[in-house]
Amino acid sequence: GAVVSQHPSWVICKSGTSVKIECRSLDFQATTMFWYRQFPKQSLMLMATSNEGSKATYEQGVEKDKFLINHASLTLSTLTVTSAHPEDSSFYICSASRARSVTGELFFGEGSRLTVL
Amino acid sequence: AQKITQTQPGMFVQEKEAVTLDCTYDTSDPSYGLFWYKQPSSGEMIFLIYQGSYDQQNATEGRYSLNFQKARKSANLVISASQLGDSAMYFCAMREGLEDKFYFGSGTKLNVKP
């Protein structure tokens, strides 16, 4: 089956530093990837849609200068949390759908738990 | 209006019994897809089952079945013969037409009791 891999799974950083999270589609090409944020015991909140070779589309209320998304290839999208603060601590999860999939389901990465001290 | 509504924040079920997790949706697009995902405590999202708006029959995948009632705009997940490993958060989601965007419900936390 399709696999999406996310790295790192856990990251702890100091306030003010930047953190990069990678999302890779391992056995299919993903022209579109999605980045979600999830607070404890809550649903997934779509942050942005990452399009290969073009600028990401951010959801309302998401700071694009804070959460930089780069989708440089058909198998890799990165999310960089710039100048992280404790309120950015959260679970970030990426996903992609495979073209020509009958159901069009999203395949998710394992998620990255960010803790900002 | 909420696109996906899950009204059960938490559910308990006895091991080996069946359980139904509720999901209602709101869309005016005649073409849409409905999905259920399982999220164990590890955080990964596991795709369980899919129902297309034009599908005549309810979807089934092993112990999972989807009770699709189009007129009521409901897509309840039925888990038969519950197992301890079924304890997790369950999310209902919808994709409209040709859109890439998925809409997720607030989730239901299922606890299976031994």
Boltz contact constraints between the chains, C-beta under 6 A:
constraints:
  - contact:
      token1: [A, 32]
      token2: [B, 100]
      max_distance: 6.0
  - contact:
      token1: [A, 43]
      token2: [B, 104]
      max_distance: 6.0
  - contact:
      token1: [A, 43]
      token2: [B, 106]
      max_distance: 6.0
  - contact:
      token1: [A, 43]
      token2: [B, 107]
      max_distance: 6.0
  - contact:
      token1: [A, 44]
      token2: [B, 104]
      max_distance: 6.0
  - contact:
      token1: [A, 91]
      token2: [B, 43]
      max_distance: 6.0
  - contact:
      token1: [A, 103]
      token2: [B, 50]
      max_distance: 6.0
  - contact:
      token1: [A, 105]
      token2: [B, 35]
      max_distance: 6.0
  - contact:
      token1: [A, 105]
      token2: [B, 47]
      max_distance: 6.0
  - contact:
      token1: [A, 105]
      token2: [B, 50]
      max_distance: 6.0
  - contact:
      token1: [A, 106]
      token2: [B, 102]
      max_distance: 6.0
  - contact:
      token1: [A, 108]
      token2: [B, 45]
      max_distance: 6.0
  - contact:
      token1: [A, 110]
      token2: [B, 44]
      max_distance: 6.0
  - contact:
      token1: [A, 111]
      token2: [B, 43]
      max_distance: 6.0
